[in-house]
Amino acid sequence: MNVNEYFDGKVKSIGFETSGQRSSVGVMTPGEYRFDTAAPEKMTVVAGEMVVKLPGNIEWQTFSAGDSFDVPGTSAFDIKVSDSVAYLCDYL
């Protein structure tokens, strides 16, 4: 397991691997964040809600618990969080 901390501790995650599949699970506290990707990712909201601006989009989309979205590799995406949110990130 790898413990990661971003944005002065406002985002924390634990990375893990199962049967060769890399993933991380974490929590974001209220704020606005920009994440860069190396490889494609699938993000799933576990609890709470986040507002996301995906690469190539001009509009923001809201994702709630149970919702997922895909992010292409070698890109960046923006997230706004108004209340703490938990997520699962699968690296594709």
C-alpha positions as CSV (number, residue, x, y, z in Angstrom):
1,M,0.0,0.0,0.0
2,N,1.1,3.5,-0.7
3,V,-0.3,6.5,1.3
4,N,-0.4,9.7,-0.7
5,E,-1.2,13.3,0.3
6,Y,-1.9,16.2,-2.1
7,F,-2.9,19.8,-1.8
8,D,-1.5,20.4,1.7
9,G,-3.2,17.4,3.1
10,K,-6.7,18.3,1.7
11,V,-6.7,15.1,-0.5
12,K,-5.4,11.8,0.9
13,S,-5.4,8.4,-0.8
14,I,-4.2,4.9,-0.3
15,G,-3.0,3.1,-3.4
16,F,-3.2,-0.7,-3.7
17,E,-2.9,-3.5,-6.2
18,T,-5.2,-6.5,-6.6
19,S,-4.5,-9.2,-9.3
20,G,-2.3,-6.7,-11.2
21,Q,-5.0,-4.0,-11.2
22,R,-3.8,-0.7,-9.6
23,S,-6.3,1.4,-7.7
24,S,-6.5,4.1,-5.0
25,V,-9.2,5.0,-2.6
26,G,-9.3,8.4,-0.9
27,V,-11.0,11.4,0.5
28,M,-11.1,15.1,-0.7
29,T,-12.1,17.9,1.7
30,P,-13.9,21.0,0.4
31,G,-11.8,22.9,-2.2
32,E,-10.9,23.1,-5.9
33,Y,-8.4,20.7,-7.4
34,R,-6.6,20.0,-10.7
35,F,-5.3,16.5,-11.3
36,D,-2.9,15.4,-14.0
37,T,-3.1,11.9,-15.4
38,A,-0.4,9.7,-16.8
39,A,-2.6,6.7,-17.7
40,P,-6.3,6.5,-18.3
41,E,-8.4,6.5,-15.1
42,K,-11.9,5.5,-14.0
43,M,-13.1,7.6,-11.1
44,T,-16.1,6.4,-9.0
45,V,-17.7,8.5,-6.3
46,V,-18.1,6.4,-3.2
47,A,-19.7,9.0,-0.9
48,G,-20.7,12.6,-1.4
49,E,-20.6,14.7,-4.5
50,M,-18.1,16.3,-6.8
51,V,-18.4,18.7,-9.7
52,V,-16.0,17.9,-12.5
53,K,-14.7,19.5,-15.7
54,L,-13.3,16.8,-17.9
55,P,-10.6,17.3,-20.6
56,G,-12.0,18.9,-23.7
57,N,-15.3,19.9,-22.0
58,I,-16.3,23.5,-21.2
59,E,-19.1,22.5,-18.9
60,W,-18.9,21.2,-15.4
61,Q,-20.7,17.9,-14.5
62,T,-22.0,16.7,-11.1
63,F,-21.2,13.2,-10.0
64,S,-22.8,11.7,-6.9
65,A,-22.2,8.5,-4.9
66,G,-22.3,5.5,-7.3
67,D,-21.5,7.6,-10.4
68,S,-18.3,7.0,-12.4
69,F,-16.4,8.9,-15.1
70,D,-13.4,8.2,-17.3
71,V,-10.4,10.4,-17.7
72,P,-8.0,9.9,-20.7
73,G,-4.3,9.4,-20.0
74,T,-1.8,12.3,-20.4
75,S,-4.5,14.9,-19.6
76,A,-5.8,17.0,-16.7
77,F,-9.2,17.5,-15.1
78,D,-10.7,19.8,-12.5
79,I,-12.8,19.0,-9.4
80,K,-14.8,21.2,-7.1
81,V,-15.8,19.7,-3.7
82,S,-18.2,21.6,-1.4
83,D,-18.4,18.9,1.3
84,S,-16.0,16.0,1.9
85,V,-16.2,13.2,-0.8
86,A,-14.8,9.7,-1.0
87,Y,-13.7,8.2,-4.3
88,L,-12.2,5.1,-5.9
89,C,-9.7,5.6,-8.8
90,D,-9.0,2.6,-11.0
91,Y,-5.9,3.0,-13.2
92,L,-6.7,1.5,-16.6
